[in-house]
């Protein structure tokens, strides 16, 4: 079984780790991620 390489997405600040993790997971599975600021 061959695995894809996992994409790296750095967080912008200390509070951004969850968003960075979700972005990497979505990129790995080729899912669209809507980034909007609230």
RODO-2510 file (C-alpha; in nm, 4 decimals, decimal comma):
residues 38
     n   res          X          Y          Z
     1     x     0,0000     0,0000     0,0000
     2     x     0,1402     0,3383    -0,0982
     3     x     0,0579     0,6417     0,1148
     4     x     0,0315     0,9989    -0,0110
     5     x     0,2642     1,2546     0,1390
     6     x     0,0950     1,4592     0,4069
     7     x     0,0643     1,8331     0,3293
     8     x     0,2242     2,0789     0,5691
     9     x     0,0380     2,3975     0,6582
    10     x     0,1963     2,6215     0,9188
    11     x    -0,0132     2,8035     1,1743
    12     x    -0,0120     3,1828     1,1727
    13     x     0,0021     3,2250     1,5520
    14     x    -0,0239     3,0225     1,8754
    15     x    -0,4051     3,0189     1,8651
    16     x    -0,4241     2,8874     1,5072
    17     x    -0,3225     2,5223     1,5614
    18     x    -0,6723     2,3728     1,5203
    19     x    -0,7329     2,5555     1,1940
    20     x    -0,3931     2,4511     1,0589
    21     x    -0,4651     2,0850     1,1452
    22     x    -0,8043     2,0920     0,9742
    23     x    -0,6540     2,2553     0,6648
    24     x    -0,3888     1,9818     0,6381
    25     x    -0,6468     1,7039     0,6784
    26     x    -0,8722     1,8596     0,4147
    27     x    -0,5812     1,8984     0,1727
    28     x    -0,4825     1,5332     0,2272
    29     x    -0,8319     1,4108     0,1373
    30     x    -0,8743     1,6732    -0,1420
    31     x    -1,1661     1,8414     0,0343
    32     x    -1,2590     2,2050    -0,0195
    33     x    -1,2221     2,4228     0,2889
    34     x    -1,4055     2,7527     0,3105
    35     x    -1,1944     3,0010     0,5059
    36     x    -1,4004     3,2947     0,6230
    37     x    -1,3359     3,5339     0,9057
    38     x    -1,6164     3,6043     1,1515
***
